[in-house]
Amino acid sequence: MMTVLKASDEVEQLVLRNTGLTDDLLLSLATVLKGSPSQVKMLNLNLNTIGPYGAHILLEVLRVKPHVKGLQYVKFIT
């Protein structure tokens, strides 16, 4: 996925629902996403373990990539 994001300009939606994404993994993803030629418009991170640090990472992605218009993140704690 990271390779595709680095090279492709055709990714418009990125669905990473319930993939075990953590703050550290999100940092790696954000680094690639910020440099990607793709115009990702929707990012689905539902059901992952993203904390306050990850929220700051997401804010930075949104600052650099303002065309991201849809961000889904819901975490259910049971």
C-alpha positions as CSV (number, residue, x, y, z in Angstrom):
1,M,0.0,0.0,0.0
2,M,2.8,2.4,0.9
3,T,4.4,1.8,-2.5
4,V,1.2,2.5,-4.3
5,L,0.7,5.7,-2.4
6,K,4.2,6.9,-3.2
7,A,3.8,6.3,-6.9
8,S,0.2,6.6,-7.9
9,D,-1.8,9.7,-8.4
10,E,-5.1,7.8,-8.6
11,V,-5.9,6.9,-5.0
12,E,-9.0,8.8,-3.9
13,Q,-10.2,6.6,-0.9
14,L,-8.1,4.9,1.7
15,V,-10.0,2.4,3.9
16,L,-7.9,1.1,6.8
17,R,-10.8,0.0,9.0
18,N,-9.9,-2.3,11.8
19,T,-6.4,-2.9,10.6
20,G,-4.6,-2.6,13.9
21,L,-3.3,0.9,13.0
22,T,-1.5,2.6,16.0
23,D,0.0,6.0,16.4
24,D,3.4,4.7,15.3
25,L,2.0,3.1,12.2
26,L,0.0,6.2,11.5
27,L,3.1,8.3,11.6
28,S,4.6,6.1,8.8
29,L,1.4,6.3,6.8
30,A,1.2,10.1,7.2
31,T,4.7,10.6,6.0
32,V,4.0,8.7,2.8
33,L,0.5,10.2,2.4
34,K,1.8,13.8,2.7
35,G,4.3,13.2,-0.1
36,S,1.9,11.2,-2.3
37,P,0.8,12.6,-5.6
38,S,-2.6,11.1,-5.0
39,Q,-5.5,13.4,-4.0
40,V,-7.0,11.2,-1.3
41,K,-10.5,12.6,-0.5
42,M,-11.7,10.0,2.0
43,L,-9.7,8.4,4.8
44,N,-11.4,5.6,6.9
45,L,-9.6,4.7,10.1
46,N,-12.5,3.3,12.0
47,L,-11.9,0.7,14.8
48,N,-8.1,1.3,15.2
49,T,-6.1,2.3,18.3
50,I,-5.2,5.9,17.6
51,G,-4.5,8.1,20.6
52,P,-3.8,11.8,21.1
53,Y,-0.5,11.7,19.3
54,G,-2.2,10.1,16.4
55,A,-4.8,12.8,16.4
56,H,-2.0,15.4,16.0
57,I,-0.5,13.4,13.1
58,L,-3.9,13.4,11.4
59,L,-4.2,17.2,11.9
60,E,-0.9,17.6,10.2
61,V,-2.0,15.4,7.2
62,L,-5.2,17.5,6.9
63,R,-3.1,20.7,6.9
64,V,-0.8,19.4,4.2
65,K,-3.6,17.7,2.2
66,P,-6.6,19.9,2.5
67,H,-8.5,18.0,-0.2
68,V,-9.1,15.2,2.3
69,K,-12.8,16.0,2.9
70,G,-13.9,12.8,4.6
71,L,-12.3,11.4,7.7
72,Q,-13.9,8.5,9.6
73,Y,-12.7,7.4,12.9
74,V,-14.8,5.7,15.5
75,K,-13.3,3.6,18.3
76,F,-15.6,1.4,20.4
77,I,-14.3,0.5,23.8
78,T,-15.9,-2.7,25.3
